[in-house]
Amino acid sequence: MNIDIEKLLKGMLEAASVGLKNHWPKARDYAENEFRKLLLEAQHIAQLKDDAKITEQEATYLMDLQRNASRAVLLTIEGLGILAVEAAINAALAVVRDTINSAIGGWKIL
């Protein structure tokens, strides 16, 4: 998969920061680490697809696992509620959804 992870990560962080407003200083480092993992997992899935070692359903499950892990990590931050965390993750994924799905060959994994 040929994407600029740093550029996508920047967009994801900007989108997530809006929903987490007052908690962003505490949440930023966690969000950056989790979103980077999500992008790296997308790269891994792309490689598995190129090698014909994964199905679209398996790829979707892996991305769901990473998304759930990101949610769990962000929920450990005191003061963040599930709705705020979910909104931040959804905003971040909206930034990269088309890029990742296209780069993986049209699969809808996000």
C-alpha positions in Angstrom: 0.0 0.0 0.0 1.5 3.3 -1.1 0.2 5.9 1.4 1.8 8.7 3.3 1.3 7.5 6.9 2.5 10.7 8.5 0.2 12.8 6.3 -2.8 10.6 7.1 -1.9 10.5 10.8 -1.8 14.3 10.9 -5.3 14.5 9.4 -6.6 11.9 11.8 -5.2 13.8 14.8 -6.7 17.0 13.6 -10.1 15.4 13.2 -10.0 13.7 16.6 -8.9 16.8 18.4 -12.1 18.6 17.6 -14.2 16.1 19.5 -11.9 15.8 22.4 -11.4 19.5 22.9 -10.5 20.1 26.6 -9.1 16.6 27.0 -6.9 16.8 23.9 -3.6 17.6 25.7 -4.0 14.4 27.7 -5.4 12.3 24.8 -3.1 13.4 22.0 -0.2 11.0 22.7 -2.5 8.1 23.1 -4.5 8.9 20.0 -1.3 9.3 17.9 0.0 5.9 19.0 -3.3 4.2 18.4 -4.0 5.8 15.0 -0.5 4.9 13.9 -1.2 1.3 14.8 -4.4 1.4 12.8 -2.5 2.8 9.7 0.2 0.2 10.1 -2.4 -2.6 10.4 -3.9 -1.3 7.1 -0.5 -1.6 5.5 -0.1 -5.1 6.8 -3.6 -6.1 5.5 -2.6 -4.7 2.1 0.5 -6.9 2.0 -1.6 -9.9 3.0 -4.0 -9.2 0.3 -1.3 -8.8 -2.3 0.0 -12.2 -1.2 -3.5 -13.7 -1.4 -3.3 -14.6 2.3 -6.4 -12.8 3.6 -10.1 -12.4 2.7 -12.0 -9.1 2.8 -14.0 -10.4 5.8 -10.8 -11.3 7.7 -9.4 -7.9 6.9 -12.5 -6.2 8.2 -12.3 -8.2 11.4 -8.6 -7.1 11.9 -9.5 -3.5 11.4 -12.4 -3.8 13.8 -10.0 -5.3 16.4 -7.6 -2.3 16.0 -10.5 0.1 16.2 -11.8 -1.5 19.4 -8.3 -1.5 20.9 -8.0 2.3 20.1 -11.4 2.9 21.8 -10.3 0.9 24.9 -7.0 2.9 25.2 -8.7 6.2 24.8 -11.4 5.3 27.4 -8.6 4.9 30.0 -8.1 8.6 30.0 -10.0 10.1 32.9 -12.9 12.4 31.9 -13.4 10.9 28.4 -16.7 9.2 27.8 -17.7 6.6 25.3 -19.6 9.1 23.1 -16.7 11.5 22.9 -14.2 8.7 22.2 -16.4 7.1 19.5 -17.0 10.5 17.8 -13.2 11.2 17.8 -12.4 7.8 16.3 -15.2 8.1 13.7 -13.9 11.6 12.7 -10.4 10.3 12.4 -11.4 7.3 10.3 -13.5 9.4 8.0 -10.3 11.3 7.1 -8.6 8.1 5.9 -11.4 5.8 4.9 -11.4 6.4 1.2 -7.6 6.4 0.9 -7.2 3.1 2.8 -10.0 1.3 1.1 -8.8 2.4 -2.3 -5.2 1.5 -1.5 -6.2 -2.0 -0.5 -7.8 -2.5 -3.8 -11.3 -1.4 -3.2 -12.1 -3.5 -0.2 -14.3 -1.8 2.3 -12.4 -2.5 5.5 -13.2 0.8 7.3 
